Amino acid sequence: MHAYIVVSLVTGPRTEELRALTWSHVDLEGNARGVPPTPPSIQLWRSVRAGGETRTKRSRRTLALPALCVDALRGHRHRQLAQRIRMGKRWVDNDLVFATQYGTELDAANVRRAFRTVAAAAGLEASQWTPRELRHSFVSLLSSSGVPIEEIAHLVGHASTNVTEKVYRKELRPVLSSGATAMDALFGAHQAGRSD
């Protein structure tokens, strides 16, 4: 679960997109000398939904990978190759990045169960945590870092900012309070207490 959690937390894909991610849609090298240069990335072009389609057309996106993700995925690929050798003929080659011990597709229950095991080991109340919390945390971290809601909507694959605002309204509070912060900066917070 280490790589799954890292990728979820720092790139924000839906769990249905990560469960369908294949190694052929992962570029851990990028091309720094290309014109233009391309960073390491993942292509979230599929999901485990009926027909393999993403939730919306806008959901289909390619995301640059932070170095933390690249390291986690390299380690994960190494461990998965070792598992593949151990399984021998029992391994089913589906090219999945996140798979069962036999290489087959993870279902939502597999992911929830594994995630709750990690949450419990971290001292959290495991029954109250789901893998979706990682996507919410991604939005919250971006929002509190000042990333505009339009960019957040694009990164999480929403068709519009309306969807992002509706689904993640609690996580977006720092962005929604930016108007008051800007007005205080423009007009001076010390003026607020004047009575004349």
C-alpha positions as CSV (number, residue, x, y, z in Angstrom):
1,M,0.0,0.0,0.0
2,H,2.9,2.4,0.4
3,A,3.1,3.4,-3.3
4,Y,-0.7,3.4,-3.6
5,I,-1.0,5.8,-0.7
6,V,1.8,8.1,-1.8
7,V,0.5,8.4,-5.4
8,S,-3.1,9.0,-4.1
9,L,-2.0,11.6,-1.6
10,V,0.3,13.6,-3.8
11,T,-1.5,13.4,-7.2
12,G,-5.2,13.0,-6.2
13,P,-6.5,10.3,-8.6
14,R,-9.8,8.5,-7.9
15,T,-9.3,5.0,-6.5
16,E,-11.1,3.6,-9.6
17,E,-8.5,5.3,-11.8
18,L,-5.5,3.9,-9.7
19,R,-6.9,0.4,-9.7
20,A,-6.9,0.5,-13.5
21,L,-3.5,2.2,-13.9
22,T,-1.1,0.1,-16.1
23,W,2.7,0.3,-16.2
24,S,2.4,1.3,-19.9
25,H,0.7,4.5,-18.6
26,V,3.5,5.3,-16.2
27,D,6.7,7.2,-17.2
28,L,9.1,7.3,-14.4
29,E,11.9,8.9,-16.4
30,G,10.4,11.8,-18.3
31,N,12.6,13.5,-20.9
32,A,14.4,16.5,-19.5
33,R,16.2,17.1,-22.8
34,G,13.0,17.0,-24.9
35,V,11.5,20.1,-26.5
36,P,9.6,20.8,-24.5
37,P,11.0,18.9,-21.5
38,T,8.6,16.3,-20.1
39,P,8.5,15.3,-16.4
40,P,7.9,11.8,-15.1
41,S,4.1,11.3,-15.3
42,I,1.1,9.0,-15.1
43,Q,-1.7,8.9,-17.6
44,L,-5.0,8.5,-15.9
45,W,-6.9,7.5,-19.1
46,R,-8.8,4.5,-17.8
47,S,-10.9,3.4,-14.8
48,V,-12.5,0.2,-13.5
49,R,-15.9,1.6,-14.5
50,A,-17.9,-0.2,-17.1
51,G,-16.1,0.0,-20.4
52,G,-12.9,1.2,-18.8
53,E,-13.9,4.8,-19.2
54,T,-13.1,7.6,-16.8
55,R,-15.9,9.3,-15.0
56,T,-16.0,12.3,-17.5
57,K,-14.1,13.3,-20.6
58,R,-12.3,15.9,-18.5
59,S,-11.2,13.1,-16.1
60,R,-8.8,11.7,-18.7
61,R,-5.6,13.5,-17.8
62,T,-1.8,13.1,-17.6
63,L,-0.3,14.3,-14.3
64,A,3.4,15.1,-13.6
65,L,4.8,13.0,-10.8
66,P,6.5,14.6,-7.8
67,A,9.9,13.0,-6.9
68,L,8.3,11.3,-3.9
69,C,5.9,9.4,-6.3
70,V,8.7,8.4,-8.7
71,D,10.7,6.9,-5.8
72,A,7.7,5.1,-4.4
73,L,6.7,3.7,-7.8
74,R,10.2,2.5,-8.6
75,G,10.3,0.6,-5.3
76,H,6.9,-0.8,-5.9
77,R,7.8,-2.0,-9.4
78,H,10.9,-3.7,-8.0
79,R,8.8,-5.5,-5.3
80,Q,6.1,-6.4,-7.9
81,L,8.7,-7.9,-10.2
82,A,10.0,-10.0,-7.3
83,Q,6.4,-11.1,-6.5
84,R,5.9,-12.0,-10.2
85,I,9.0,-14.3,-10.1
86,R,7.7,-15.9,-6.9
87,M,4.3,-16.6,-8.4
88,G,5.7,-18.0,-11.6
89,K,3.0,-19.4,-13.9
90,R,0.3,-18.3,-11.4
91,W,1.0,-14.7,-12.2
92,V,-1.5,-13.1,-14.5
93,D,0.2,-10.4,-16.6
94,N,-2.3,-7.6,-16.8
95,D,0.4,-4.8,-16.7
96,L,-1.4,-3.4,-13.6
97,V,0.6,-1.1,-11.4
98,F,-1.6,-2.0,-8.3
99,A,-2.6,-5.6,-8.4
100,T,-3.2,-8.6,-6.2
101,Q,-0.4,-11.0,-5.3
102,Y,-1.3,-12.8,-8.5
103,G,-1.3,-9.8,-10.8
104,T,-5.1,-9.6,-11.1
105,E,-7.2,-6.5,-10.6
106,L,-7.8,-5.2,-7.1
107,D,-11.4,-4.6,-6.2
108,A,-12.6,-1.8,-4.0
109,A,-12.8,-4.1,-0.9
110,N,-9.2,-5.2,-1.4
111,V,-8.0,-1.5,-1.3
112,R,-10.3,-0.5,1.6
113,R,-9.1,-3.5,3.7
114,A,-5.4,-2.8,3.0
115,F,-5.9,0.9,3.7
116,R,-7.6,0.3,7.0
117,T,-4.8,-2.0,8.0
118,V,-2.3,0.9,7.4
119,A,-4.6,3.4,9.2
120,A,-4.8,1.1,12.2
121,A,-1.0,0.6,12.3
122,A,-0.7,4.4,12.3
123,G,-2.9,4.6,15.4
124,L,-6.0,6.0,13.6
125,E,-9.6,4.7,14.1
126,A,-9.4,2.5,11.0
127,S,-13.2,2.1,10.5
128,Q,-13.4,5.9,10.0
129,W,-10.9,6.1,7.2
130,T,-11.2,5.2,3.5
131,P,-8.8,5.5,0.5
132,R,-11.0,8.4,-0.7
133,E,-9.6,10.5,2.3
134,L,-6.3,10.7,0.4
135,R,-8.0,12.5,-2.5
136,H,-9.7,14.9,0.0
137,S,-6.3,15.5,1.6
138,F,-4.8,16.2,-1.8
139,V,-7.4,18.9,-2.5
140,S,-7.0,20.3,1.0
141,L,-3.2,20.5,0.8
142,L,-3.4,22.3,-2.6
143,S,-6.0,24.7,-1.4
144,S,-4.1,25.6,1.8
145,S,-1.0,26.2,-0.4
146,G,-2.9,28.8,-2.5
147,V,-3.4,26.8,-5.6
148,P,-6.4,28.3,-7.5
149,I,-9.6,26.3,-7.6
150,E,-9.5,26.1,-11.4
151,E,-6.2,24.3,-11.2
152,I,-7.4,22.0,-8.5
153,A,-10.4,21.1,-10.6
154,H,-8.2,20.3,-13.5
155,L,-5.8,18.2,-11.4
156,V,-8.6,16.1,-9.9
157,G,-10.4,15.7,-13.3
158,H,-13.5,17.6,-12.6
159,A,-15.5,19.0,-15.5
160,S,-15.9,22.4,-13.7
161,T,-15.0,24.2,-10.6
162,N,-18.7,23.8,-9.5
163,V,-18.1,20.1,-9.0
164,T,-14.9,20.8,-7.0
165,E,-16.6,23.4,-4.8
166,K,-19.6,21.1,-4.2
167,V,-17.7,17.9,-3.4
168,Y,-14.7,19.5,-1.5
169,R,-16.3,22.6,0.1
170,K,-14.8,21.8,3.5
171,E,-11.3,21.4,2.1
172,L,-11.6,24.6,0.1
173,R,-12.2,27.0,3.0
174,P,-8.7,28.5,2.8
175,V,-9.3,29.4,-0.8
176,L,-12.8,30.8,-0.1
177,S,-11.4,33.0,2.7
178,S,-8.8,34.6,0.3
179,G,-11.1,37.5,-0.4
180,A,-11.1,38.7,3.2
181,T,-7.3,38.2,3.4
182,A,-6.8,40.3,0.3
183,M,-9.1,43.1,1.6
184,D,-7.3,43.2,4.9
185,A,-4.0,43.5,3.0
186,L,-5.4,46.3,0.8
187,F,-7.2,48.4,3.4
188,G,-5.2,47.5,6.5
189,A,-6.5,45.3,9.3
190,H,-5.9,48.1,11.8
191,Q,-8.7,50.2,10.2
192,A,-11.3,47.5,11.0
193,G,-11.6,48.7,14.7
194,R,-12.2,52.4,14.0
195,S,-15.5,53.8,15.2
196,D,-15.5,57.3,13.4
